[in-house]
Amino acid sequence: MGYWNTRGLRGSALEDLINLTNDVYKQRHVAIIQKIPTPITPVELDKEHGNISRAYFDHASTVDYIGAVQGIPICFDAKETTETRLPLQNVHPHQIEFMKEYEFNGGVAFLLVWFKKTDEYFLLPFKVLKSYWDGAQSGGRKSVPYSAFDRSLMIFNSNGCPLNYLETLNTYLTMDKIQIDTKH
């Protein structure tokens, strides 16, 4: 089991942007998206400061976020990379299995990916991720190259949202003939 310490499980800049954006979506009644906490069991407590100083992960979590956008169930994970590719080692088998089952049951699954080097954000549909994942399992490349990220699925700061991924999700769903109203 993995262990959490004082350097682990801190909020990332990407998750902070997503959380701020989700607050805007909720206030506007456009979507309700929640951060899924990673289940941990404390091992050591800092009683003086009331903090957990060491813990272990109870079991593998699913994805970072889950919710609904105007009746459409969505789930996604936030990933960041300092490279010009997304290493598949950043995605875990249980996450692939969860997203696969989520889509099988009518939901929409994806990754939100931050390329730190270029400061660009993308929505990566599960079907694209899954094709690279399957290829890697068969001995193919172990990452999703930057060139595989569809430029029409870039995410921007717009409409008062620091990371307005619903506009990009709408673009993706329109490609699949489903549309949501992001102008609330």
Secondary structure as GFF3:
##gff-version 3
##sequence-region A 1 184
A	DSSP	beta_strand	3	4	.	.	.	ID=ss1
A	DSSP	alpha_helix	13	27	.	.	.	ID=ss2
A	DSSP	beta_strand	31	35	.	.	.	ID=ss3
A	DSSP	beta_strand	40	46	.	.	.	ID=ss4
A	DSSP	beta_strand	51	57	.	.	.	ID=ss5
A	DSSP	beta_strand	65	69	.	.	.	ID=ss6
A	DSSP	beta_strand	72	81	.	.	.	ID=ss7
A	DSSP	beta_strand	85	87	.	.	.	ID=ss8
A	DSSP	three_ten_helix	88	90	.	.	.	ID=ss9
A	DSSP	alpha_helix	93	104	.	.	.	ID=ss10
A	DSSP	beta_strand	108	115	.	.	.	ID=ss11
A	DSSP	beta_strand	120	125	.	.	.	ID=ss12
A	DSSP	alpha_helix	126	137	.	.	.	ID=ss13
A	DSSP	beta_strand	143	145	.	.	.	ID=ss14
A	DSSP	three_ten_helix	146	148	.	.	.	ID=ss15
A	DSSP	three_ten_helix	151	153	.	.	.	ID=ss16
A	DSSP	beta_strand	154	155	.	.	.	ID=ss17
A	DSSP	alpha_helix	165	175	.	.	.	ID=ss18
###
